[in-house]
Amino acid sequence: MSIHPLPDTVSATADRHGHRFLLIGRRNVFSYHLGLYHVPIHAFQMITRFGLPDGLRETYLTDLAAHEDQQVYYSLFTEGHWPLQDIVDGSRTSLPVELERVTVDAQGNRTFTPLLPVTDATCRKEDVVHYRPLEADAGYPDYVTALSFGQGDEVHLAHRLAGAPNWDEVITTVDPRGFQPGDLAPAATVTVPTVKDPHGAAPKSPLTTGTGYEGKIGDRTVTFTAGRQGWWNHTSLNTA
């Protein structure tokens, strides 16, 4: 991501340029690309898995456990304006990454704090779960839609980004029922027919933590309770 000072962002890496991937999950750690509608190199929604060094994984999990009930996220920052397609087509098999804790204050300002020095992560094209360009002029769905990913009973939902402006969110579900392995890789679209899509940059999640929902994958029903939020952005996502 191009890291420029934004009203909602404070960063120790403000003068650097690169991609950010949010870390999602515990038993199986996935990486979710921080997309931007109006910056072409970052105008992609992508979910993948990286091969993470043991020390980085352990630091992430330990810090996550210490901040479980706070609005704290975790990202990998990797420097450089290289195309994400390099991962998808297999021409890039590793990248230097820096683990960051992302904290949010009462006004919504985000601070990216490095937790570990740069180390190498591996990447494989077969580990890409979802990859598609963002289209700012795409229409909105009638109801909230999400991309399901994860493994086993650890199921995550990323808001499926349609038109702009919009909101970007990843949650981990509690007690997911009805999800099949083929729903998680590649990521299937889950529609929540009881929750209207806000058709814009929602100021807060339409899915309430602790609330149970029924979703549809095609004609099949799945159920879940909305759990911990692993990412949220309704501001810089939409900044031109």
N, C-alpha and C positions, 0 to 999 in steps of 0.2 A: 504494500500500500504506500502511496505517496504520503509521507508524514509531514504535513504542514500544520502550523498552529491553527486550530479551529476553536470556535467558542466552547465546544464541549470536550476538548481534548487537551490534556497536559501530558508531556512525555519527555523522558530523559533522552529519547532518540528523535527529537523534533526536527533535526536537520538531516536525518538520514532517509533513504528511500528504499522501499522493499515491500515484501508481502508479509501479512500476518495471518496466522492460522490459529484459531481458538482450539484449545484442547478440551475434548468432551469424553467423559466416561472414566471408569475406574479399572475394571478387569481387562477391558479392551479399550485402549485409548485411541480415539479418532481425532482427526484434524479438520476443522471447518474454516474455509477461507473467508476472510473479512472482505466482502465485496463492496464496490462503490459503483453506482449506476453511471456516473458521469466522468469516470476516469477509465478510458478504454482498457488499459492494461489490467485493471482490477474489476472490470464489469463482467464478472463470472461468479456463479454460485457453484462451489466445489466442496465435496466431502471426500476425504481419503484417509488412509492410515500411513503413518511414517514409522520406520524402524527407529525407536528412541533408545539412546544409551541408558543403561540401568540407573546411573546417577541422576539423570534428568527426570526419568520417570518417577523415581523415589522422591525427589524433591517436590515435584508437582503433587503427588498423592499426599505427602505429609502436609504440605501447605494447604491443600484443599481441605483436608480433615480439620485443620485448625481454623478455617474460615467458612465452614459448612453452612452456617446460617446467615452469612453476610452477602451483600451484593458484590462479590469478588469473582473475577473471571481469570482465565489463564491463556496466554498466547505464546506462540513461537514466532519470533521476528526473524526474517531472513532477508538480508540486504540484496539490493539489485532489482532492476526493472526487466526481469526476464519473463517470457510468456509462460503461463501455466500449462499451455499445450505441451511444453517440454516434458512434464510429468506424465501427461496422458498418453503421449506417443512413445514414451520410454527413452527419450534421448537424454533425460536428466535422471540420474539414479541416486544422487545424494545432494544434500544442501546444508550449508552452515546455518545453525539456528541458535537463537538466544531465548531462553525461557523468561517470560515476564509475568508478573502479577498485575492484573488490571483492576484497579479500585475505582469506585464511583462515589462521589460525595452527594450531599443532599440536593445540590443544584444540578446534578447530572454530569458534572465534569469528570472525565476519565483520566486517570494517571497510570502510565505504563512504567512499571518498576522492574528493572532487570533482577532476576534471582540467581542466574548462573552465567558464567562467561560462555562465549560461543563454542559450540561443539557440533559435530556432524550427525545428521540424521539421514537414514536411507529412505528412498522412495521407489515404489514399483508401480508400473502402469496397471497391473492386475489388482492393486489395492485401491484404485479409484472407484468410489461408490456412486458418485454423481458428479456430473460436469456439464454445465450449460451456460451460454451467454445470457446476461441480463438485458432485457429490452424495456427501456423506459416508457415506450409508447404502447406496451402490451396492455390488454384490458385486465380488469380485476375479476376474480371469481365471485360467485354469489356468497359462498361460505368460506370460512377459514380452511385453508389447505396446508398440508405439511408434508415434508419428506421424511420417511421413516428409515432409520439406520441403526446399527448396533450389532449385537450378537447374543444369541440365547435370550434370556429374560432381561437383558440390559438393553432397553429400546429407547432411542432418542428421536425427537421430532424437531426438524428445522422448518421454520415457516417457508413455504415455497414462494419465492419472490416472483411476482408478476409485474404489473406496471408501477411506475414511480409517480409520486412519492410513496414510500412504503415503510414497513418496519422489518427488522432482521432479528430473529430470535431462535435460540435452540433451548429445548427443555429435555430433561431426562424424565421418562415416565415412571410411575409407580404401579405395580400390579398390572402390567400389560397383558391382555388376553386376545387370542385370535391371530396374532402376528405369526407369519411363517418365515422361514429362512429366506425365501425368495422375495419377501417384502423388504428385506434389510439390505440386500446387495444383489442387484442395483436397488437404489432407494425408490420405494413405491410412493405414490401420492395418496395421502390419507385426507379425506374430506370430513369435516366435522359439521354435519348438517343442522345442528342446533345453534351454531354460532355464526352470525353474519360477518362477512368480511368488512372491515371498516372503510375500505376503498381509500386509503391514504396512510399517512404516517401516524399510526396510532400512538398516543402518548403513553399507553401502558398495554400490557399484554391482554388480548381478548380471552386468553385461557387463564383461569384463576388457579393458583397453586392450591393443591389439596382437594380440588373438585374433580369428580369423575366425569368422563365424556365417552360417548359412543361415536365411532368413526366408521367410514366406509372406504374400503379398498376395492374399487369396482363394485360388485354386488355383494361383497362379503363384509360382515360386520366385525370390527375390532373394538375393544374397550381399553381405557387407560385412565389413570389419575395423573393430573399435571403435577410434576415434581420440580426439582431444583432447576433454576434457570442457569444455563451455561453460557449464554450470550444474549445481549440486547443492544439494539442500535436503531434509532429512528431519526437521527440527526445527520451525521456525516455521511451516512449511506446515500442521502439524497442531495448532498451539496455539489453544486456545479463547479 
